[in-house]
Amino acid sequence: MPRELVNKRRVLIIGGQFSGTFCARDLKKHFHVTVVDAKEYFEYTPGILRAYVKPAHFDALTFTLQPVIERKMGVKFIWGEVMKLDGDAKTADVKPMFHSAIDKISFDYCIICSGCNFGPFEKNGESLWFPVIHEQNRPLSKWSHIDERFIEGRRRHILEEYHKIAGLAKKKATILIVGAGFIGVEWATEIEYFFPDCQVTIIDALPQCLGPLPESAKEYCFEYMHACGIKQFYGVKYDKNSPEFWKQVQLPDGPDETYVCIGVKASNYFMPPEVLSDKGPGGGGWIHFNKHMQVTLKPTAGQESGDVWCDGTIFAVGDCNNGCIGDPMKGWLPFIPKISYPGEEQALHALKNVERLDAMKYGRHGCMSCCPRPRKLKETWWPWGAGMFATSLGAHDACFVMGANENKGSGYMVNWWIFAALQKEIIESTKIDECKDRPIGKLIWHFVHHTPCNFWGRGPFIP
């Protein structure tokens, strides 16, 4: 066996979606990479709302992971759920899909890209926007008769929901959307566009829709929904047990169907409690991390980040981590939205530190082997792409915001109407193309993240 293959270290990637496939693609040259995912398919989550009202669109959003990861990327894929991550032994207990026994997977480095759930009011965190795939959650699910770990199970759930909405439309039913963030606004406008006979009402506790985004985007979406006949009520807290609440939103007899579109919930069931937050969105359970994206223990009083866990060889990126370092608004790293772009940016920071950590221990790879070893790891930063939001308004309208940050009302609406809808379609199709490891998508998106210089944003000029 060639020497370079013998000397390769092992990297375990937990999660095979945006950040997971991103890490696998970049690390495969210098490491033995294994990707583990509890479901057999990739799903483009930002576009999944459209599939519920137009099921044919589901095929454009998904693909089976194994052929892409193993045959195209050339790395190992395991379809199974990580049940426990042992930092001291550097092993992961994985329950394969078609085997009752637990497999132990050893690693030298691990990157956690496992995402999160979107149902904060549900015990298992379930929602329509993400499949129910974890073993402890499936028995509790409202749709436990469907196994969404299979791509056909996910398709069946989408079809069931589609026919339910179609039935509501036939009787001109009332639908309440709780939460007027970008998910709630998209869901309300998708239902109105494809099922115009439904009487849609949207509410939010904030005084306007789209929470922290700029006034221009809020006004644009408000006017669109108003023109479409979607009833809007703001500054109203959802209380399903209060008759006064139902009178306030002009639904005295209650709606025929309610969709809750607010918040997130952690799903880091495989991590030990000493590295998980006690507080945070959905009741906590988020992975603590430091400036180098390494998993840490819970910070003590006065610490922004805790001590490094497992000698710094385990990293947490994207939706699974705590989202901030220190105070969510004024700390070293303010809270980062749980969307795909910053997740991939954090993945790049983490994998670069995996490479640097490996070079510090064993020397550099390939033609760089004669260069001095790096002395320290790179620090992460608040990615400028975390302030980009594309909000669909039906099939032929949208608005696109750039430059938003942790400050309320920040950012600029730079694109709108059908042009923004076309932009969102281009982003969706090219991003899925990249995740499929195809050349056009890789050519476009590789340079989005691997920029040689940062001309704006909070990162260093030379990353």
Secondary structure as UniProt FT lines:
FT   HELIX           3..6
FT   STRAND          9..14
FT   HELIX           18..27
FT   TURN            28..30
FT   STRAND          31..37
FT   STRAND          41..43
FT   HELIX           45..47
FT   HELIX           48..53
FT   HELIX           55..57
FT   HELIX           58..61
FT   STRAND          62..64
FT   HELIX           65..66
FT   HELIX           67..73
FT   STRAND          76..86
FT   TURN            87..90
FT   STRAND          91..96
FT   TURN            97..98
FT   STRAND          103..106
FT   STRAND          109..112
FT   TURN            120..121
FT   TURN            123..124
FT   TURN            128..129
FT   TURN            135..137
FT   HELIX           138..140
FT   TURN            142..145
FT   TURN            148..149
FT   HELIX           151..170
FT   TURN            171..172
FT   STRAND          174..178
FT   HELIX           182..194
FT   TURN            196..197
FT   STRAND          199..204
FT   TURN            211..212
FT   HELIX           215..228
FT   STRAND          231..234
FT   TURN            240..241
FT   HELIX           243..248
FT   TURN            249..250
FT   TURN            252..253
FT   STRAND          257..260
FT   TURN            269..270
FT   HELIX           273..275
FT   HELIX           281..283
FT   TURN            291..292
FT   STRAND          294..296
FT   TURN            301..302
FT   HELIX           310..312
FT   STRAND          314..316
FT   HELIX           318..320
FT   TURN            328..330
FT   HELIX           340..362
FT   HELIX           366..368
FT   TURN            369..370
FT   HELIX           384..387
FT   STRAND          389..392
FT   STRAND          398..402
FT   TURN            408..409
FT   STRAND          412..416
FT   HELIX           417..435
FT   TURN            436..437
FT   HELIX           439..449
//
